[in-house]
Amino acid sequence: MDWLQIIVLAVLQGLTEFLPISSSAHLILMPRLLEWQDQQLVFDVAVHVGTLCAVLLYFRHQLIPMLRDWGLSIKTRELKGEASLAWAVLLGTIPVGAAGLVANHFEQALRHPLIIAFTTIGFGLLLGWSDRSGGGQRNEHDIRWRDIIWIGMAQALALIPGTSRSGITMTVGLMLGLSRTASARFSFLLSIPVIVLAGGLKTIELVQSNAPADIGALVAGAALSAFSAYACIHFFIKLLDRIGMMPFVVYRLLLGTVLFVLFVPK
């Protein structure tokens, strides 16, 4: 990987991890469209560490009481303060964790550009519909157990490239009556254990592969992905109520159309 590829892919990971446009699809497609060699597994781990650092830093003031109250809930068996939200995040992660063990065996088959085209357009239309017809006034602290089940199961679909983990969780959140901001915030909190699980799995694969590592490239990739991810979270939440989801829906429709043009057999 040269420095242009490192910079582009790191920033792309940071931006697309939290926007409803699918980071996995972009990281698969960009090297293919630009005829770059596929980025190494060790680089994937580095940029995931960067995005994890960004979301932990952004939500640090909420995560500290969540962890504290979650620990107290185990000890006292009472849900007080931020304990309910902490349990919601953990329980909402179970479906994607279980599905990931199965989907890992089919990962290569799911990376085909036409599969990405279908999921990009299909789930993009669903996101647009939920933004127009769904949404409510409930915030992330008003999430019910039924909501957690639906959002958790929907998150498992994001293992298919092009779906977008943030996109599908926000879509279902809006359908269930959460506000745009609440849907986004809960989606970002859900990303923390998911990134930890995905990064842990990739780290195990990396250790088993004994792949060489360029430390300078990895540090740069992690730093760039962290910076772009933090900026993305900040501005997305700040502007969401003003711009809605339609700009991302339009982008997904255009991207899916381009993929069909490029990869449908002539």
Secondary structure, DSSP 8 states (H G I E B T S, - for coil): --HHHHHHHHHHHHHHTTSTT-HHHHHHHHHHHTT-----HHHHHHHHHHHHHHHHHHTHHHHHHHHHHHHHHHHH----TTHHHHHHHHHHHHHHHHHHHHHGGGTTGGG-HHHHHHHHHHHHHHHHHHHHH---SB-GGG--HHHHHHHHHHHHGGGSTTS-HHHHHHHHHHHTTB-HHHHHHHHHHHHHHHHHHHHHHHHHHHHHHT----HHHHHHHHHHHHHHHHHHHHHHHHHHHHH-SHHHHHHHHHHHHHHHHHHS--
